[in-house]
């Protein structure tokens, strides 16, 4: 991890660390690159698919209905793995997730697979 770079734990609604943010890149608890965050806090997978939005808690939430998904985006260059810290701060107190929203890291972590994994990977010819 480059010096001066801030690692931010992204929590699940249960208070577990589900990902790490080294802006703009997201990593899973094993340190594998799984996505990125745009300046307007939208979250995309490493395959360029819209996943949800980063809240101030911080969590990754999205509406249950998937009718207005954003178009696929070209992902940034692939990132190498990171070494997650051993100790982390306690999670902040979080509001309940509204009934029309889901916590991606709790209910749909498969939407953020590492590079080369996942159902949304393009088939290779």
N, CA, C and O atoms as a MOPAC input file, in Angstrom:
PM7 MOZYME 1SCF
protein

 N      0.85000 1    -1.16600 1     0.00000 1
 C      0.00000 1     0.00000 1     0.00000 1
 C      0.90000 1     1.23500 1     0.00000 1
 O      1.80800 1     1.34600 1     0.82400 1
 N      0.64800 1     2.15300 1    -0.92000 1
 C      1.48000 1     3.35100 1    -0.99500 1
 C      1.40400 1     4.16300 1     0.29400 1
 O      0.35400 1     4.22900 1     0.93300 1
 N      2.53700 1     4.78700 1     0.67500 1
 C      2.51800 1     5.59300 1     1.89000 1
 C      1.61100 1     6.80000 1     1.69300 1
 O      1.52400 1     7.34700 1     0.59300 1
 N      0.93900 1     7.21200 1     2.75800 1
 C      0.01500 1     8.33200 1     2.67700 1
 C     -1.36000 1     7.92400 1     2.19200 1
 O     -2.24600 1     8.77000 1     2.07500 1
 N     -1.55800 1     6.64300 1     1.90800 1
 C     -2.84300 1     6.15400 1     1.44300 1
 C     -3.65300 1     5.67700 1     2.63400 1
 O     -3.15300 1     4.91200 1     3.45900 1
 N     -4.88600 1     6.11500 1     2.73100 1
 C     -5.72900 1     5.75700 1     3.86800 1
 C     -6.57600 1     4.53100 1     3.55800 1
 O     -7.28900 1     4.49800 1     2.55600 1
 N     -6.49400 1     3.53300 1     4.41400 1
 C     -7.30700 1     2.32800 1     4.28400 1
 C     -8.54800 1     2.51300 1     5.15200 1
 O     -8.44200 1     2.76800 1     6.35200 1
 N     -9.72600 1     2.38300 1     4.53800 1
 C    -10.99700 1     2.56800 1     5.24500 1
 C    -11.73600 1     1.24600 1     5.26500 1
 O    -12.03700 1     0.69800 1     4.20500 1
 N    -12.04300 1     0.71000 1     6.46100 1
 C    -12.84400 1    -0.51900 1     6.50300 1
 C    -14.28600 1    -0.21900 1     6.09800 1
 O    -14.86100 1     0.78700 1     6.51200 1
 N    -14.86200 1    -1.10600 1     5.28300 1
 C    -16.26600 1    -1.01300 1     4.88300 1
 C    -16.97600 1    -2.14000 1     5.62800 1
 O    -16.60300 1    -3.30600 1     5.50700 1
 N    -17.98700 1    -1.78500 1     6.38700 1
 C    -18.64300 1    -2.73800 1     7.27700 1
 C    -19.91700 1    -3.31800 1     6.67500 1
 O    -20.51500 1    -2.74500 1     5.76400 1
 N    -20.31600 1    -4.46800 1     7.20800 1
 C    -21.63100 1    -5.02800 1     6.91400 1
 C    -22.58100 1    -4.47600 1     7.96600 1
 O    -22.14200 1    -3.87900 1     8.95000 1
 N    -23.85900 1    -4.66900 1     7.76600 1
 C    -24.85000 1    -4.20500 1     8.74200 1
 C    -24.75400 1    -4.96600 1    10.05300 1
 O    -25.29500 1    -4.52800 1    11.06800 1
 N    -24.06800 1    -6.10500 1    10.04000 1
 C    -23.86800 1    -6.88700 1    11.26100 1
 C    -22.62500 1    -6.43100 1    12.02700 1
 O    -22.34600 1    -6.94100 1    13.11300 1
 N    -21.87300 1    -5.46800 1    11.46700 1
 C    -20.69800 1    -4.94300 1    12.13900 1
 C    -19.39200 1    -5.62100 1    11.78300 1
 O    -18.36000 1    -5.33000 1    12.38800 1
 N    -19.41900 1    -6.52800 1    10.80500 1
 C    -18.19800 1    -7.19700 1    10.35900 1
 C    -17.54200 1    -6.37800 1     9.24700 1
 O    -18.22100 1    -5.65000 1     8.52300 1
 N    -16.23800 1    -6.49900 1     9.11600 1
 C    -15.55900 1    -5.85700 1     7.99400 1
 C    -15.80200 1    -6.72800 1     6.76500 1
 O    -15.45100 1    -7.90800 1     6.75500 1
 N    -16.40100 1    -6.14400 1     5.73200 1
 C    -16.70500 1    -6.88800 1     4.52000 1
 C    -15.80400 1    -6.51500 1     3.36500 1
 O    -15.70000 1    -7.25200 1     2.38400 1
 N    -15.14000 1    -5.35000 1     3.48100 1
 C    -14.26400 1    -4.86800 1     2.41800 1
 C    -13.39200 1    -3.74800 1     2.96800 1
 O    -13.60000 1    -3.25200 1     4.07500 1
 N    -12.41300 1    -3.36900 1     2.16000 1
 C    -11.55300 1    -2.24200 1     2.47600 1
 C    -11.54200 1    -1.29900 1     1.28600 1
 O    -11.58400 1    -1.73100 1     0.13500 1
 N    -11.48500 1    -0.01100 1     1.57700 1
 C    -11.40000 1     1.00100 1     0.53500 1
 C    -10.06000 1     1.71700 1     0.66000 1
 O     -9.74000 1     2.28500 1     1.70400 1
 N     -9.29200 1     1.68000 1    -0.40800 1
 C     -8.13500 1     2.55200 1    -0.58400 1
 C     -8.50500 1     3.33200 1    -1.83000 1
 O     -8.24200 1     2.90300 1    -2.95400 1
 N     -9.11500 1     4.48100 1    -1.61300 1
 C     -9.79300 1     5.19800 1    -2.68500 1
 C     -8.94000 1     5.29100 1    -3.93900 1
 O     -7.77600 1     5.68900 1    -3.89600 1
 N     -9.55500 1     4.91100 1    -5.06400 1
 C    -10.94300 1     4.51200 1    -5.29800 1
 C    -11.15900 1     3.00000 1    -5.29900 1
 O    -12.24300 1     2.54200 1    -5.66100 1
 N    -10.16200 1     2.21500 1    -4.90500 1
 C    -10.22800 1     0.76200 1    -5.05200 1
 C    -10.79200 1     0.06300 1    -3.82600 1
 O    -10.49600 1     0.43400 1    -2.69000 1
 N    -11.62400 1    -0.97500 1    -4.07800 1
 C    -12.18900 1    -1.81200 1    -3.01600 1
 C    -11.49700 1    -3.16900 1    -3.01900 1
 O    -11.18300 1    -3.72000 1    -4.07400 1
 N    -11.26500 1    -3.69600 1    -1.81900 1
 C    -10.62400 1    -4.99300 1    -1.64500 1
 C    -11.44700 1    -5.83900 1    -0.68700 1
 O    -12.08000 1    -5.30200 1     0.22200 1
 N    -11.44900 1    -7.16100 1    -0.87800 1
 C    -12.16200 1    -8.04600 1     0.04000 1
 C    -11.29800 1    -8.26100 1     1.29300 1
 O    -10.15300 1    -7.80800 1     1.32000 1
 N    -11.81600 1    -8.94100 1     2.33100 1
 C    -11.04200 1    -9.14400 1     3.55800 1
 C     -9.73400 1    -9.91800 1     3.34700 1
 O     -8.83200 1    -9.84000 1     4.18100 1
 N     -9.62200 1   -10.66000 1     2.24200 1
 C     -8.37800 1   -11.37100 1     1.93300 1
 C     -7.36800 1   -10.46200 1     1.23300 1
 O     -6.22600 1   -10.86400 1     1.01200 1
 N     -7.77800 1    -9.24100 1     0.88400 1
 C     -6.88600 1    -8.29200 1     0.22600 1
 C     -6.93100 1    -8.31100 1    -1.28300 1
 O     -6.09700 1    -7.67800 1    -1.92900 1
 N     -7.90200 1    -9.03400 1    -1.87600 1
 C     -8.02900 1    -9.10700 1    -3.33700 1
 C     -8.87000 1    -7.93800 1    -3.84800 1
 O     -9.85400 1    -7.54900 1    -3.22000 1
 N     -8.47100 1    -7.38500 1    -4.99500 1
 C     -9.20900 1    -6.27800 1    -5.59800 1
 C    -10.56900 1    -6.76800 1    -6.07200 1
 O    -10.64800 1    -7.74700 1    -6.81400 1
 N    -11.65400 1    -6.09200 1    -5.64800 1
 C    -13.01300 1    -6.51700 1    -5.99700 1
 C    -13.85100 1    -5.43200 1    -6.67200 1
 O    -14.94100 1    -5.72500 1    -7.16500 1
 N    -13.37600 1    -4.19800 1    -6.70700 1
 C    -14.17200 1    -3.15100 1    -7.32700 1
 C    -13.57800 1    -1.78100 1    -7.10900 1
 O    -12.45200 1    -1.63600 1    -6.63500 1
 N    -14.36600 1    -0.76900 1    -7.46700 1
 C    -13.93100 1     0.61000 1    -7.26700 1
 C    -15.12800 1     1.49600 1    -6.98400 1
 O    -16.27500 1     1.13000 1    -7.24200 1
 N    -14.83100 1     2.68000 1    -6.44100 1
 C    -15.85100 1     3.66600 1    -6.06600 1
 C    -15.60400 1     4.92400 1    -6.89300 1
 O    -14.46900 1     5.38300 1    -7.02200 1
 N    -16.67700 1     5.47200 1    -7.44800 1
 C    -16.57100 1     6.70600 1    -8.23000 1
 C    -16.60500 1     7.91100 1    -7.28200 1
 O    -16.94700 1     7.76200 1    -6.10900 1
 N    -16.25800 1     9.09100 1    -7.77500 1
 C    -16.31900 1    10.28200 1    -6.91600 1
 C    -17.71100 1    10.54900 1    -6.33600 1
 O    -17.82700 1    11.14400 1    -5.26500 1
 N    -18.77200 1    10.11400 1    -7.03700 1
 C    -20.13200 1    10.29500 1    -6.51100 1
 C    -20.59100 1     9.09000 1    -5.69300 1
 O    -21.79000 1     8.91600 1    -5.47100 1
 N    -19.63800 1     8.24700 1    -5.23600 1
 C    -19.84300 1     7.14900 1    -4.29200 1
 C    -20.55700 1     5.93000 1    -4.88300 1
 O    -21.04400 1     5.08500 1    -4.13200 1
 N    -20.62700 1     5.82400 1    -6.20700 1
 C    -21.19200 1     4.62500 1    -6.82000 1
 C    -20.13600 1     3.52800 1    -6.80800 1
 O    -18.95000 1     3.80000 1    -6.99600 1
 N    -20.56500 1     2.29000 1    -6.58700 1
 C    -19.65400 1     1.15300 1    -6.48600 1
 C    -19.83600 1     0.25100 1    -7.70700 1
 O    -20.95700 1    -0.09800 1    -8.07400 1
 N    -18.70600 1    -0.12100 1    -8.33300 1
 C    -18.69800 1    -1.01200 1    -9.48400 1
 C    -17.76800 1    -2.18000 1    -9.19200 1
 O    -16.77700 1    -2.03500 1    -8.47600 1
 N    -18.09900 1    -3.34200 1    -9.75600 1
 C    -17.25900 1    -4.53100 1    -9.59300 1
 C    -16.04000 1    -4.42100 1   -10.49400 1
 O    -15.96600 1    -3.52700 1   -11.33700 1
 N    -15.07600 1    -5.33200 1   -10.32100 1
 C    -13.88900 1    -5.35200 1   -11.18200 1
 C    -14.25000 1    -5.62000 1   -12.63500 1
 O    -13.44200 1    -5.37700 1   -13.53200 1
 N    -15.46700 1    -6.12100 1   -12.87500 1
 C    -15.92800 1    -6.40500 1   -14.23300 1
 C    -16.72100 1    -5.23900 1   -14.82200 1
 O    -17.20700 1    -5.32300 1   -15.95000 1
 N    -16.85200 1    -4.14300 1   -14.05200 1
 C    -17.51200 1    -2.94100 1   -14.54800 1
 C    -19.00700 1    -2.88200 1   -14.31300 1
 O    -19.66600 1    -1.97900 1   -14.82800 1
 N    -19.56700 1    -3.81500 1   -13.55100 1
 C    -21.00200 1    -3.84200 1   -13.29400 1
 C    -21.35400 1    -3.01500 1   -12.06000 1
 O    -20.65300 1    -3.05500 1   -11.04900 1
 N    -22.45000 1    -2.26600 1   -12.16000 1
 C    -22.92900 1    -1.48400 1   -11.02700 1
 C    -23.31100 1    -2.41600 1    -9.88300 1
 O    -23.98200 1    -3.42600 1   -10.09500 1
 N    -22.88100 1    -2.07500 1    -8.67300 1
 C    -23.15200 1    -2.89500 1    -7.50300 1
 C    -24.04900 1    -2.16600 1    -6.50300 1
 O    -24.98100 1    -2.76200 1    -5.96400 1
 N    -23.78400 1    -0.90900 1    -6.25500 1
 C    -24.54500 1    -0.15500 1    -5.26100 1
 C    -23.89300 1     1.18600 1    -5.00500 1
 O    -23.19900 1     1.72800 1    -5.86600 1
 N    -24.12200 1     1.72000 1    -3.80600 1
 C    -23.55600 1     3.01500 1    -3.43100 1
 C    -22.92000 1     2.90900 1    -2.05500 1
 O    -23.40300 1     2.18800 1    -1.18300 1
 N    -21.84800 1     3.62700 1    -1.88200 1
 C    -21.15700 1     3.66600 1    -0.59700 1
 C    -21.83400 1     4.70600 1     0.28000 1
 O    -21.93000 1     5.87700 1    -0.09000 1
 N    -22.30100 1     4.27600 1     1.43800 1
 C    -22.96200 1     5.19500 1     2.36900 1
 C    -21.92200 1     5.82300 1     3.29500 1
 O    -20.74400 1     5.46600 1     3.24400 1
 N    -22.35200 1     6.74200 1     4.12500 1
 C    -21.45200 1     7.40600 1     5.06100 1
 C    -21.10700 1     6.52200 1     6.25900 1
 O    -20.21500 1     6.86800 1     7.03200 1
 N    -21.79900 1     5.37700 1     6.43300 1
 C    -21.62300 1     4.51400 1     7.62400 1
 C    -20.21800 1     3.96900 1     7.80700 1
 O    -19.78400 1     4.09400 1     8.95300 1
 N    -19.46700 1     3.43000 1     6.98100 1
 C    -19.62800 1     3.15700 1     5.55100 1
 C    -20.08700 1     1.71800 1     5.28300 1
 O    -19.55600 1     0.75800 1     5.84300 1
 N    -21.08500 1     1.60600 1     4.41400 1
 C    -21.60200 1     0.32600 1     3.92100 1
 C    -21.85900 1     0.46300 1     2.42900 1
 O    -21.83800 1     1.57000 1     1.89100 1
 N    -22.10200 1    -0.66500 1     1.75600 1
 C    -22.47200 1    -0.64800 1     0.34200 1
 C    -23.90800 1    -1.12700 1     0.25200 1
 O    -24.20600 1    -2.28900 1     0.52500 1
 N    -24.80000 1    -0.21600 1    -0.13600 1
 C    -26.23200 1    -0.51900 1    -0.22600 1
 C    -26.72100 1    -0.29600 1    -1.64300 1
 O    -26.12700 1     0.45500 1    -2.41600 1
 N    -27.82900 1    -0.97100 1    -1.96900 1
 C    -28.52900 1    -0.72600 1    -3.23500 1
 C    -29.99300 1    -1.07300 1    -3.06600 1
 O    -30.36700 1    -1.78200 1    -2.13100 1
 N    -30.81400 1    -0.57900 1    -3.96100 1
 C    -32.25300 1    -0.89400 1    -3.93000 1
 C    -32.45400 1    -2.36400 1    -4.25300 1
 O    -31.70200 1    -2.94800 1    -5.03300 1
 N    -33.47500 1    -2.95800 1    -3.64600 1
 C    -33.78600 1    -4.36900 1    -3.92700 1
 C    -34.17200 1    -4.56800 1    -5.38700 1
 O    -33.75800 1    -5.54300 1    -6.01500 1
 N    -34.97600 1    -3.63200 1    -5.93400 1
 C    -35.38100 1    -3.73800 1    -7.34200 1
 C    -34.18900 1    -3.35400 1    -8.20700 1
 O    -33.53000 1    -2.34600 1    -7.95400 1
 N    -33.91900 1    -4.14700 1    -9.20800 1
 C    -32.75400 1    -3.90200 1   -10.05700 1
 C    -33.16900 1    -3.33400 1   -11.41100 1
 O    -32.48300 1    -3.56500 1   -12.40700 1
 N    -34.26800 1    -2.60200 1   -11.46600 1
 C    -34.77700 1    -2.14000 1   -12.74900 1
 C    -33.95200 1    -1.02400 1   -13.38100 1
 O    -33.84600 1    -0.97100 1   -14.60700 1
 N    -33.37200 1    -0.14400 1   -12.59700 1
 C    -32.63000 1     0.99200 1   -13.14900 1
 C    -31.12600 1     0.84300 1   -12.92300 1
 O    -30.49400 1     1.73600 1   -12.35900 1
 N    -30.56100 1    -0.26100 1   -13.35000 1
 C    -29.12800 1    -0.43100 1   -13.16500 1
 C    -28.37600 1     0.44200 1   -14.16200 1
 O    -28.86500 1     0.72100 1   -15.25700 1
 N    -27.21500 1     0.85600 1   -13.77700 1
 C    -26.39400 1     1.71400 1   -14.62100 1
 C    -25.66800 1     0.88300 1   -15.67500 1
 O    -25.43900 1    -0.30900 1   -15.47400 1
 N    -25.30700 1     1.50300 1   -16.79300 1
 C    -24.57300 1     0.76300 1   -17.81900 1
 C    -23.20000 1     0.33600 1   -17.29300 1
 O    -22.63100 1     0.95500 1   -16.39300 1
 N    -22.70400 1    -0.71800 1   -17.87500 1
 C    -21.39800 1    -1.23900 1   -17.50200 1
 C    -20.32600 1    -0.20000 1   -17.80300 1
 O    -20.38800 1     0.49900 1   -18.81500 1
 N    -19.34500 1    -0.10900 1   -16.91200 1
 C    -18.24000 1     0.83800 1   -17.09100 1
 C    -16.93500 1     0.08200 1   -17.30000 1
 O    -16.78300 1    -1.06000 1   -16.86900 1
 N    -16.01800 1     0.73000 1   -17.95700 1
 C    -14.70100 1     0.14000 1   -18.16900 1
 C    -13.94400 1     0.23100 1   -16.84900 1
 O    -13.76500 1     1.32400 1   -16.31000 1
 N    -13.49700 1    -0.91000 1   -16.32300 1
 C    -12.78700 1    -0.87500 1   -15.04800 1
 C    -11.40700 1    -0.23700 1   -15.18300 1
 O    -10.81200 1    -0.24000 1   -16.26100 1
 N    -10.90900 1     0.30900 1   -14.07900 1
 C     -9.53500 1     0.82300 1   -14.09900 1
 C     -8.55500 1    -0.34000 1   -14.20400 1
 O     -8.97200 1    -1.49600 1   -14.12100 1
 N     -7.27000 1    -0.06800 1   -14.38200 1
 C     -6.28600 1    -1.15800 1   -14.45800 1
 C     -6.35900 1    -2.04800 1   -13.21500 1
 O     -6.61200 1    -1.57200 1   -12.10800 1
 N     -6.13400 1    -3.33900 1   -13.42000 1
 C     -6.18200 1    -4.30500 1   -12.32000 1
 C     -5.20300 1    -3.91600 1   -11.22200 1
 O     -4.10900 1    -3.42200 1   -11.49600 1
 N     -5.60500 1    -4.14200 1    -9.99100 1
 C     -4.79900 1    -3.81000 1    -8.83000 1
 C     -4.23100 1    -5.07200 1    -8.19800 1
 O     -4.85300 1    -6.13300 1    -8.24700 1
 N     -3.06600 1    -4.95500 1    -7.61400 1
 C     -2.48100 1    -6.10000 1    -6.91500 1
 C     -3.15600 1    -6.23600 1    -5.54700 1
 O     -3.88400 1    -5.34400 1    -5.11200 1
 N     -2.91000 1    -7.33800 1    -4.89200 1
 C     -3.51100 1    -7.57400 1    -3.58300 1
 C     -2.86700 1    -6.66400 1    -2.53800 1
 O     -1.77100 1    -6.13900 1    -2.73500 1
 N     -3.56900 1    -6.49500 1    -1.43600 1
 C     -3.05300 1    -5.72100 1    -0.31300 1
 C     -2.95800 1    -6.63200 1     0.90100 1
 O     -3.50800 1    -7.73300 1     0.90400 1
 N     -2.27400 1    -6.18200 1     1.90900 1
 C     -2.21200 1    -6.90300 1     3.17700 1
 C     -3.10200 1    -6.16400 1     4.16300 1
 O     -2.71300 1    -5.11900 1     4.68400 1
 N     -4.30600 1    -6.70100 1     4.43000 1
 C     -5.21800 1    -6.03100 1     5.36000 1
 C     -4.60900 1    -5.95400 1     6.76200 1
 O     -3.81100 1    -6.81000 1     7.14400 1
 N     -4.98400 1    -4.94000 1     7.51300 1
 C     -4.45200 1    -4.79700 1     8.86600 1
 C     -4.96800 1    -5.89500 1     9.79400 1
 O     -6.01500 1    -6.49500 1     9.55000 1
 N     -4.22400 1    -6.14200 1    10.84500 1
 C     -4.62200 1    -7.14900 1    11.83000 1
 C     -5.67200 1    -6.57700 1    12.77200 1
 O     -6.62000 1    -7.27000 1    13.14100 1
 N     -5.50700 1    -5.32000 1    13.16000 1
 C     -6.45200 1    -4.66800 1    14.07700 1
 C     -7.20700 1    -3.57200 1    13.35200 1
 O     -6.65300 1    -2.85000 1    12.52300 1
 N     -8.48300 1    -3.46500 1    13.68300 1
 C     -9.33700 1    -2.45700 1    13.06700 1
 C    -10.15100 1    -1.75000 1    14.14400 1
 O    -10.37200 1    -2.30000 1    15.22400 1
 N    -10.59700 1    -0.53000 1    13.84800 1
 C    -11.47200 1     0.13800 1    14.80500 1
 C    -12.81400 1    -0.57800 1    14.89400 1
 O    -13.21300 1    -1.28900 1    13.97200 1
 N    -13.49600 1    -0.38300 1    16.00200 1
 C    -14.84300 1    -0.94300 1    16.14300 1
 C    -15.76000 1    -0.29700 1    15.11700 1
 O    -15.56500 1     0.86200 1    14.75200 1
 N    -16.75900 1    -1.03900 1    14.64900 1
 C    -17.67300 1    -0.45300 1    13.65400 1
 C    -18.49600 1     0.66500 1    14.27900 1
 O    -18.79100 1     0.63400 1    15.47400 1
 N    -18.86700 1     1.65500 1    13.46700 1
 C    -19.73500 1     2.71600 1    13.97600 1
 C    -21.14900 1     2.17600 1    14.19800 1
 O    -21.51600 1     1.13000 1    13.66300 1
 N    -21.92300 1     2.89300 1    14.98200 1
 C    -23.33500 1     2.54100 1    15.13200 1
 C    -24.02600 1     2.88200 1    13.82300 1
 O    -23.89600 1     3.99200 1    13.30700 1
 N    -24.76300 1     1.91100 1    13.29100 1
 C    -25.39600 1     2.10000 1    11.98600 1
 C    -26.90500 1     2.03500 1    12.10200 1
 O    -27.45700 1     1.29600 1    12.91700 1
 N    -27.55200 1     2.82300 1    11.27100 1
 C    -29.01000 1     2.77800 1    11.19300 1
 C    -29.42300 1     1.46700 1    10.53400 1
 O    -28.63400 1     0.84400 1     9.82400 1
 N    -30.65800 1     1.05800 1    10.77400 1
 C    -31.16100 1    -0.13800 1    10.09900 1
 C    -31.26800 1     0.11700 1     8.61000 1
 O    -31.50600 1     1.24200 1     8.17000 1
 N    -31.08900 1    -0.94400 1     7.84200 1
 C    -31.20900 1    -0.84500 1     6.39000 1
 C    -32.69800 1    -0.74800 1     6.05200 1
 O    -33.48300 1    -1.59000 1     6.48700 1
 N    -33.09600 1     0.27100 1     5.28100 1
 C    -34.51300 1     0.37400 1     4.89000 1
 C    -34.97400 1    -0.90000 1     4.17300 1
 O    -34.17100 1    -1.58100 1     3.53500 1
 N    -36.24700 1    -1.21400 1     4.27800 1
 C    -36.81900 1    -2.44900 1     3.72500 1
 C    -36.60800 1    -2.55700 1     2.21200 1
 O    -36.53500 1    -3.66600 1     1.68200 1
 N    -36.51100 1    -1.42900 1     1.51500 1
 C    -36.35100 1    -1.46100 1     0.05600 1
 C    -34.88800 1    -1.50800 1    -0.38100 1
 O    -34.59500 1    -1.41900 1    -1.57400 1
 N    -33.96800 1    -1.64900 1     0.57600 1
 C    -32.54000 1    -1.67800 1     0.27900 1
 C    -31.92800 1    -2.99100 1     0.75300 1
 O    -32.48200 1    -3.67100 1     1.61700 1
 N    -30.77300 1    -3.34200 1     0.17400 1
 C    -30.01700 1    -4.49600 1     0.66600 1
 C    -28.58600 1    -4.06000 1     0.94700 1
 O    -28.05700 1    -3.14900 1     0.30900 1
 N    -27.98200 1    -4.72200 1     1.90100 1
 C    -26.57900 1    -4.53100 1     2.21800 1
 C    -25.81800 1    -5.53700 1     1.34300 1
 O    -25.90600 1    -6.74600 1     1.55700 1
 N    -25.08800 1    -5.03600 1     0.37700 1
 C    -24.41000 1    -5.90600 1    -0.59600 1
 C    -23.45500 1    -6.88100 1     0.08700 1
 O    -23.45400 1    -8.06700 1    -0.24200 1
 N    -22.65000 1    -6.40900 1     1.02300 1
 C    -21.65800 1    -7.27100 1     1.65000 1
 C    -22.28400 1    -8.33100 1     2.55000 1
 O    -21.64600 1    -9.34300 1     2.84200 1
 N    -23.52700 1    -8.11500 1     2.99700 1
 C    -24.25500 1    -9.11700 1     3.78700 1
 C    -25.06500 1   -10.06100 1     2.90600 1
 O    -25.01200 1   -11.27900 1     3.07300 1
 N    -25.82000 1    -9.48400 1     1.96100 1
 C    -26.81400 1   -10.25600 1     1.22000 1
 C    -26.42100 1   -10.63800 1    -0.20100 1
 O    -27.00700 1   -11.56200 1    -0.76500 1
 N    -25.45600 1    -9.96000 1    -0.78900 1
 C    -25.08500 1   -10.27400 1    -2.17800 1
 C    -23.59200 1   -10.05100 1    -2.42900 1
 O    -23.23000 1    -9.34700 1    -3.37200 1
 N    -22.71700 1   -10.64100 1    -1.60000 1
 C    -21.27500 1   -10.42300 1    -1.80400 1
 C    -20.76600 1   -10.97200 1    -3.13300 1
 O    -19.69400 1   -10.58000 1    -3.59400 1
 N    -21.52900 1   -11.87900 1    -3.75600 1
 C    -21.12200 1   -12.42900 1    -5.05500 1
 C    -21.10000 1   -11.36200 1    -6.15200 1
 O    -20.54200 1   -11.59600 1    -7.22400 1
 N    -21.70000 1   -10.19100 1    -5.90000 1
 C    -21.65600 1    -9.10700 1    -6.87600 1
 C    -20.29000 1    -8.42200 1    -6.91200 1
 O    -20.02200 1    -7.61300 1    -7.80000 1
 N    -19.42200 1    -8.74600 1    -5.94200 1
 C    -18.07900 1    -8.17200 1    -5.88300 1
 C    -17.01900 1    -9.27900 1    -5.85700 1
 O    -16.29300 1    -9.42200 1    -4.87300 1
 N    -16.93300 1   -10.05700 1    -6.93500 1
 C    -15.90800 1   -11.11800 1    -6.96900 1
 C    -14.53900 1   -10.53600 1    -7.31000 1
 O    -14.45600 1    -9.46800 1    -7.91800 1
 N    -13.46600 1   -11.22800 1    -6.92500 1
 C    -12.13200 1   -10.79100 1    -7.36200 1
 C    -11.96800 1   -10.99200 1    -8.86800 1
 O    -12.79100 1   -11.65100 1    -9.50500 1
 N    -10.92100 1   -10.43200 1    -9.42400 1
 C    -10.63400 1   -10.57600 1   -10.85800 1
 C    -10.56400 1   -12.05900 1   -11.21200 1
 O     -9.92400 1   -12.83900 1   -10.50700 1
 N    -11.22200 1   -12.44800 1   -12.30700 1
 C    -11.17900 1   -13.82600 1   -12.77500 1
 C    -12.23100 1   -14.73500 1   -12.17200 1
 O    -12.31800 1   -15.90800 1   -12.53500 1
 N    -13.03100 1   -14.21100 1   -11.25300 1
 C    -14.06500 1   -15.01800 1   -10.61300 1
 C    -15.42600 1   -14.35000 1   -10.79300 1
 O    -15.50900 1   -13.16100 1   -11.10300 1
 N    -16.48800 1   -15.12500 1   -10.59600 1
 C    -17.82700 1   -14.56200 1   -10.61100 1
 C    -18.62200 1   -14.94900 1   -11.83100 1
 O    -18.06700 1   -15.29300 1   -12.87500 1
 N    -19.94200 1   -14.88600 1   -11.68500 1
 C    -20.85600 1   -15.24300 1   -12.75800 1
 C    -20.89000 1   -14.21200 1   -13.87200 1
 O    -21.31800 1   -14.51700 1   -14.98600 1
 N    -20.44200 1   -12.98600 1   -13.58400 1
 C    -20.54400 1   -11.92200 1   -14.56600 1
 C    -19.25800 1   -11.72500 1   -15.37800 1
 O    -19.12200 1   -10.73900 1   -16.10200 1
 N    -18.31500 1   -12.66800 1   -15.25400 1
 C    -17.07700 1   -12.60100 1   -16.03500 1
 C    -17.42200 1   -12.91700 1   -17.48600 1
 O    -18.19100 1   -13.83600 1   -17.76700 1
 N    -16.84500 1   -12.14800 1   -18.40100 1
 C    -17.06100 1   -12.40300 1   -19.81900 1
 C    -16.44400 1   -13.75800 1   -20.17800 1
 O    -15.35000 1   -14.08300 1   -19.71700 1
 N    -17.13800 1   -14.53800 1   -20.99100 1
 C    -16.58300 1   -15.81000 1   -21.44000 1
 C    -15.39100 1   -15.55200 1   -22.34700 1
 O    -15.41800 1   -14.65800 1   -23.19300 1
 N    -14.34400 1   -16.34800 1   -22.15900 1
 C    -13.15600 1   -16.19700 1   -22.99100 1
 C    -13.31800 1   -17.05800 1   -24.24500 1
 O    -13.83500 1   -18.17300 1   -24.17300 1
 N    -12.88300 1   -16.54700 1   -25.37200 1
 C    -12.95500 1   -17.29200 1   -26.63000 1
 C    -11.70900 1   -18.09900 1   -26.84400 1
 O    -11.58900 1   -18.79300 1   -27.85400 1

